């Protein structure tokens, strides 16, 4: 933003210099008037013009700054909201992790018991079959 302001000021200053040189050439060609009078008249006008242009650019820059601050504040608010949401989700995840771990332990225990029961069942079936053959 500041760089833009400086570039505009430099561009306007260069344009003003070219304009003054052109005016000086016109006045030297016209010997009717002295070269000091137009400069005295033109200088305040160009200074006033420069001041007006710079004030306008300053107002635009301040408006842009205000807009940027507002945008920053909106993003900060959104970030705070998202941080609160993340914290709430982390807490909920931690709360649900404990019951999940317990359910996994129960499942593993039941799987072991089922495996034992299946092995006993197979053993009983083999015993029955061997008794039938005997």
C-alpha positions as CSV (number, residue, x, y, z in Angstrom):
1,X,0.0,0.0,0.0
2,X,2.8,2.4,0.9
3,X,4.8,1.3,-2.1
4,X,1.7,2.2,-4.3
5,X,1.5,5.6,-2.7
6,X,5.2,6.3,-3.3
7,X,5.0,5.2,-6.9
8,X,1.9,7.4,-7.5
9,X,3.7,10.3,-5.9
10,X,6.8,9.7,-8.0
11,X,4.8,9.4,-11.1
12,X,2.9,12.7,-10.4
13,X,6.1,14.5,-9.5
14,X,7.7,13.4,-12.8
15,X,4.6,14.5,-14.7
16,X,4.7,17.9,-12.9
17,X,8.3,18.4,-13.9
18,X,7.5,17.7,-17.5
19,X,4.5,20.0,-17.4
20,X,6.7,22.8,-15.8
21,X,9.3,22.4,-18.6
22,X,6.6,22.6,-21.2
23,X,5.2,25.7,-19.6
24,X,8.6,27.3,-19.3
25,X,9.3,26.6,-23.0
26,X,5.9,28.3,-24.0
27,X,6.7,31.3,-21.8
28,X,10.2,31.7,-23.2
29,X,8.8,31.6,-26.8
30,X,6.3,34.3,-25.8
31,X,8.4,37.3,-24.8
32,X,5.2,39.2,-23.9
33,X,5.4,38.2,-20.3
34,X,8.2,37.7,-18.0
35,X,9.1,34.1,-17.1
36,X,8.9,34.9,-13.3
37,X,5.2,35.7,-13.3
38,X,3.8,32.5,-14.7
39,X,6.0,30.5,-12.4
40,X,4.8,32.4,-9.4
41,X,1.2,31.9,-10.5
42,X,1.6,28.2,-11.6
43,X,3.7,27.1,-8.6
44,X,0.9,27.6,-6.0
45,X,-1.6,26.0,-8.3
46,X,0.5,22.9,-8.8
47,X,1.3,22.8,-5.1
48,X,-2.4,23.0,-4.3
49,X,-3.1,20.4,-6.9
50,X,-0.4,18.2,-5.4
51,X,-1.8,18.6,-1.9
52,X,-5.3,17.8,-3.1
53,X,-4.1,14.7,-5.0
54,X,-2.0,13.6,-2.0
55,X,-4.9,14.1,0.4
56,X,-7.1,12.1,-1.9
57,X,-4.5,9.3,-2.0
58,X,-4.1,9.5,1.7
59,X,-7.9,9.2,2.2
60,X,-7.9,6.2,-0.1
61,X,-5.0,4.6,1.7
62,X,-6.7,5.2,5.1
63,X,-9.9,3.7,3.7
64,X,-8.0,0.6,2.4
65,X,-6.3,0.4,5.8
66,X,-9.6,0.5,7.6
67,X,-11.0,-2.1,5.3
68,X,-8.0,-4.3,5.8
69,X,-8.3,-4.0,9.6
70,X,-12.0,-4.9,9.4
71,X,-11.1,-7.9,7.3
72,X,-8.4,-8.9,9.7
73,X,-10.8,-8.6,12.6
74,X,-13.3,-10.8,10.8
75,X,-10.7,-13.4,10.2
76,X,-9.5,-13.3,13.8
77,X,-13.0,-13.8,15.0
78,X,-13.5,-16.7,12.6
79,X,-10.1,-18.2,13.7
80,X,-11.2,-17.9,17.4
81,X,-14.5,-19.7,16.6
82,X,-12.7,-22.5,14.7
83,X,-10.2,-22.9,17.6
84,X,-13.1,-23.2,20.1
85,X,-14.7,-25.8,17.7
86,X,-11.4,-27.8,17.5
87,X,-11.0,-27.8,21.3
88,X,-14.6,-29.0,21.7
89,X,-14.1,-31.8,19.1
90,X,-10.8,-32.8,20.8
91,X,-12.6,-33.0,24.1
92,X,-15.4,-35.1,22.6
93,X,-12.9,-37.4,20.9
94,X,-11.1,-38.0,24.3
95,X,-14.5,-38.6,26.0
96,X,-15.5,-41.2,23.4
97,X,-12.1,-42.8,23.2
98,X,-12.4,-44.4,26.7
99,X,-15.7,-46.3,26.0
100,X,-14.3,-47.3,22.6
101,X,-11.2,-48.8,24.3
102,X,-13.5,-50.6,26.8
103,X,-15.6,-52.1,24.0
104,X,-12.5,-53.2,22.2
105,X,-11.3,-55.0,25.3
106,X,-14.7,-56.7,25.8
107,X,-14.7,-57.8,22.1
108,X,-11.2,-59.2,22.5
109,X,-12.2,-61.1,25.6
110,X,-15.3,-62.5,24.0
111,X,-13.3,-63.6,20.9
112,X,-10.9,-65.5,23.2
113,X,-13.8,-67.2,25.0
114,X,-15.5,-68.1,21.7
115,X,-12.2,-69.6,20.4
116,X,-12.0,-71.7,23.6
117,X,-15.6,-72.8,23.2
118,X,-15.1,-73.7,19.6
119,X,-12.0,-75.8,20.5
120,X,-13.9,-77.6,23.2
121,X,-16.8,-78.2,20.9
122,X,-14.4,-79.7,18.3
123,X,-12.8,-81.8,20.9
124,X,-16.2,-83.1,22.1
125,X,-17.2,-83.9,18.5
126,X,-14.0,-85.9,18.0
127,X,-14.5,-87.7,21.2
128,X,-18.1,-88.6,20.2
129,X,-16.9,-89.8,16.8
130,X,-14.2,-91.9,18.4
131,X,-16.7,-93.4,20.8
132,X,-19.1,-94.2,17.9
133,X,-16.3,-96.0,16.1
134,X,-15.4,-98.0,19.1
